[in-house]
């Protein structure tokens, strides 16, 4: 029996397990900003340089359709720009597999099969779904694409799992763990239906003594079918069913080999980086600094950043811990000797004004962003090379996706097994 403590994470595959695989992506809704960098890209670059991981990063252009289906005119250009941002931020196609979701049709095929076993109520209870329906007024989100977003997201992740990897990991913040958890639930349900392997003795007619024990423990009819076993397991719950197998010493008759790998959250601490107006940084709020922002625009935008609301006059002392500008200082001024102390001392004593504080931060932001922007300009001048890199990564990703779908199709439909039966029967007839 392959379960519990006796389970082998590699499904019995030799040689030993490979690296863990990391999977993450972004929707192409426009150029990326510094919030994207510190919230995700910085960590992605770190992971690609860690020998413990194989990293797969993608551009989720199908997901852009879930809310922007009415106007797709910008998706192609946005996809190109995000790929340029990925490269400029330090993602390396030699170290990571960087790919485009929509050119890998296996994502859609797995999404379809997962949707067959996903209860509608699971999707309707997703918190972000209900929040979006209540808050988004300028788009009609009453469509399956938006409701089924978690199913497609699950397919995007688990299609890159395989029995020979150490784990399938999704970098997340604490507020995103629920997104991965629903993927885990969908995978468990899928495996309950399609992760079965029945032994030769089971298929020969259930005449062994072990089977008779199993029949009595599970209260099965004298002549039962594989479908009945599955139904009993679903009714009992998988853990109870497995316990019954162990108690009857019948583990060799029925084996559960998960077809899909459950993903795990890789909790990642990210620095606080509020938008220019103090709210969450978001393109929809217009409060961002993009990775391609010019020096002049950086100075102009940061000059009007909100600060500690208690500092109404130049002579009022402030509290840097509630000031968005200080959050940005901690990211961009930390390497300048004495700068953070200068900000804290000057702010709390009113020794400096907010204009001075913002200007010092802006100059350090400009120094930080300069090499990113320089790499970006290089790739912008050669979009053909960018697309070539994206296509090459998509080819590599598709090979993995195709391997997963071969396993999934066999688990769901069993055509390889059926063809062998037919070939065997034909051979016997000729003999």
N, C-alpha and C positions, 0 to 999 in steps of 0.2 A: 504494500500500500504506500502510495506517495503522498503523505500528508503529515501535519504536525511536526514533531521532532524528527520523524523519520524521513521527512521530505528533503530532497536534494534540490537546492535552488537552481542548479544547472540542468535539472531533468535527467541526471545521470550521464550528462555529456562529458566526454574527455577529449582533449586536455582540460585542466581546471578552468574555472570561470575567468572570463575576460574582464575588462574594466567595467565600471558602472557607466551607464549612458545618460547624458543630460539632454533634455529637450525643452526648448522655449521658443517663443516667437512674438511678433508684433504685427498689428494690423497696419496696412499702408493708408493712413489717413492724412499724411502730410509729413513734412520734414521733422526729424527728431530734435528734441530740445535737451537742455542740460538735466531736466528732471528724468528723462529717459536714460541718460548716461549714468547718473548716480543711483537711479532706482533699479537698473537692470544691466546696461551694457558694461559698466565697470566690473560687475561680478562675472558676466559672461567671459570677458577677457581673462580674468583671473582663473576661471575654471578651465578654459582652453589650454592654459599653460600648466595645468596640474596633470601629471602623468596618470593619475588615478581615474581620469574621465575621458570618454569620447563624447564630444559635444556636437549636437545637432541644433542649429538655429535657423528659423525659417521666417518668411514673410507671408502672413496669413491673409492672402488676398481674397479667398472665399469668405472669410469672416467679415471682410469689409462690406460684403453684400448684405449681411444680415440687417444692417441699418441703412445702408446707402444704395440699396438696389434700384432706386428710382433714377439715379444719375451715376453712371459708372465711368464717366468721361475722364476722371482724374486718377483712376486706380492704376493704370499702366505707368503713368509718370511718377505717381507716388511710390510705386514699387521700386522703380529705378532709383529714386532719391533716397529711399530707406536703405537700399543696398549700398549706396555711396556712403551714407551715414554709418552703417555697420563697419565698412572698411576703414573709414576715417577714424572711428572710435577705437580701432585696434583689433577687430575680429580678423583672423588670418585664415584664408581658405586652405592653407596647408596644414592648419591645426584643427579647424572646425569644418563640419559639413554645413554649408550655408545654402539654403534652397528656397524655392518658391512653391507654395502649397498647391496651387491650381494646376501645375504641370505634372502632378503625380496623381493619376486617377484612382489609385488604390486607396487614397484617403476617402474619397467619396464612396467607394465600394464598401469599405469597412464601416463608414458612417451609416450606410443603408442597413447593413446587417445588425449593427448595434441598436439602431432605432427599432428593430423588430422586437427586441426584448426589453426595451426601456419603458417602464410604466409612465403614462402621461402625468400622473400626479407628482412624480419625482421632479419633472421639469417645471411644473407650475408652482412648486414650492421653492424654487431657487431664489434666494433673496434678491440678487441683482436683477432678475427678470421682473419681479414685482415692483422693485424700485424704479426701474426704467419705464415701465408702463405708467407709473404715477407721475414721473417727473419730466419725461421727454414729450413735449407737446408739438414739436415741429415736424415729427416723422410718424408715420403709421407703422407701429411695431407689432401689430396683431397679425403675424404671419408665422408659418412653421419655422422658417429660417431662423428667426430670432428666438422662438421658443426652444427649438432643437439645437441651439448654439452649444450647450454642454455636451451633446452627443457627438457633434463634429469635433469639438475640442478633445473629447476622449479619444476619438479615432486618430486625431493628429498625434497624440502622445503615444498611445499603446501600439501603434503600428511600427514603432521603432524599438519595441521590446522583443527579446528573444530568449530562449532557455539558456543560452551560453553567456549571458552577461551577469555581472554581479548585482545589478540593480538598475531600475529605471527611475530617474530623478527629475523633478520639475522645480527649478528655483522659484520660491514664492516668499512673499511677506506674510505676516500672521493673518492679515485680512484676506488673503487669497487661498488659504488652506482648504476652505470649503469647495473651491473649484476643483481641486485635485480629489477631494473626498468623493464627490459625485462620480468622478471617473472610476475610482476604485469600486464603488458600488455597482456601476454598470458592468465592469469587468467581472466582478464576482458572479453576477447574475448570468452573464454570458457563459462563463466557465461552468456554472451549474447545469446549463443546458447542453453544452458542447464539449466539456472537458473529460469525457468518459472513455475508458478503455476496458472492454470486456475480454476476459481470458478465453483461451481456446476451450477449456473445460466448460465454461459458461455457455459458449456458443455451440458446444456439441450436444446440448440437450439437458444440461443441469443435472446429471445423474450422479455426481460425486457426493460423498458424504458431507463435504464442506458446504456444498450448495444447499443441502437439506437443512443444515444448521442455520444458514442465512435465511432460508425461506421461513423457518419457524420464528426466528428473531424478528423479522420484519413483517410477519403475517402475510406473506405473499401466496398467491395461488400456486397449485402444483406445477402448472405449465405457465411460466411468466415470460415476459418479453423485456428487452432492454428499455423500452419506453416506460414500462411499469416501474422499473428500478428508478429511473429518473424522476418519475412522478412521486414515488415514495420519498425520495431524497428531498425534493422540493417541499413536500408536505411536512416532513420531519424537521427540516432545516439541515444544512450540510453538516454542521458539527455533530448533531445528534445521530445522523446517519453514519458518519464515520466512526463514532463511538460504538454504534451497534455492530459495525463490521469488525471492529477490534474485539468486541466481547464474544463474537461468534467465531473468532479465529478464521474469518473468511476473507481476509484482506486480499488474498491472491486472486480471487475471482473477479473483483471489480476494482479498477484502479482509476484514480482521478489525476489526470495530467493537464494542468491548466493550459489552455490554448493561448490565452493572452496573459501578459505579465501585468500585475497590479503596479501602478506607479506610486511613488512616495514623494511627499513634499520635501524639498531641501530648503529649510527655513534660512532666510538670508536677512541679516540686519542691514538696513539701508539708512543713510543719513537723512535728516530732515532737510528738505529743500522746497520751501513754499514758493508760490508764484509771486510776481511783482506786486500784486495787490494783497498778499498775505493769505489768500486762499490756496487750495491745492493747485499745483501747476498743471495747466491743461490748455490745449489749443483752443478748446471751445470757450474758455474764459479770456483768451487773448492776453495772458499774463506770463508768457514764456520768453526765454532766450534760446533761439535755435543754435544748433552746432555750426551753422553757417553764418551767424550774425556778424555784421561788420563792426569795427571798433566804434564808429560814430553812433550806430544804433544801440550798441551796448551802453555807451555813455548816456545817451538820451533816455533810454528806457529805465536804467537804474537810477537816474537822477530823480525820477518821480515815484520810486518805490515807497510803499508805506513803511512806517517805522513804529516805534513804541508810541501808542496813542497818548500816553501820559506827557510826552514832550511837546507841549503846545507852543512853547516859546523857546528861544535859543538858550535861555538861562535855566530852563527846567532840567533837573537831572532825569536820566532815563534808566531803564532796565534792559540790558542787552539780551537777557534770556527770553524776552517776549518780542524781540525785534527781528523781523525777517532778514534784515540786512546783516545782522550778526550771524544768523544761520549760514548765510552765503560767505561771510568772512571765514567761518570755520572750515569751509571747503576750499576757498581760493587763497586765503591769506595765511594759512597755518605754517607755510614754509618760510615766510618772511619773518626774520627774527624780531621779536618784540611787538609785532603788529596786533595780535589779539589782546595783549595786555594793554596796549595803547587804546584800543577800542573800548575795552571794559572800563579802564580808569577814566578815560575821557567822557564816556557816556554817563557813568554813574555820578560824576562830579560836575557835569555840564562843561567840562573843559574843552570839548569839541562839539561842533554842531553836526546835525544829521547830513548836511550837504558835504562836509569834509569826510565824514565816515563813508558815505556812499561812493564818493570819488575815489577813495583809497581802495575800496573793495573792487570797483569797476576796473581799475588798472591791473589788479591781480587777476581778475577774471579774464581780461584781455590777454595777459601773459599765458594763462592756462589754456585758453581756447586756440591760441595761435597755431600750434602744431597740428591740432585736430583740423582746423580750417585749411591749413596748408595741404594736408593729405587729401582733404575733400576736394579742393580745387584741382589737384592732380587727376583724380578720378572723374571729376565733372568734365574735364577736357577729353576724356576717352571713354564715352558711354558704351562703345562697342566692347571694350575690354571688360567693363563692369558686367555686361550681360553675358559675356563668355564665362566669367567666373561664376555667375549665378547659375547658368545652364550646366556647368560642370558639377557644381555642388548638387543640383537637382538630379543629375544622372546618378551620382553616388547614393543619394538618399533613396531614389526609386528602387535600386537593387535591394536595399534592406526591406523596403515596403513590400516588394514583390515576394520576398521570402516569407514574410509574415502572412501575406494573403494566401500563399500556397497551403500553409498550415491551417488557416482559418477555413478556407473552402473545403478542405478534406474533413475537418472537424464538423462542419455544418452539413455537408452534402454526402461525404463518403464516396466520391466517385472513383478514387483510386482503388479503394477496397472493392467496390462493385465491379470495376473492370477486371481486377484480378480474379474475382469469382467467376466472371463470364469466361475469361481466358482459361481458367482451370477446368471449368465444365466442358468447354470446347475441346480441350486436350484429352480429357477422359473419354469423350464421345468418339474421338478419332481412334484412341487406343482400343 
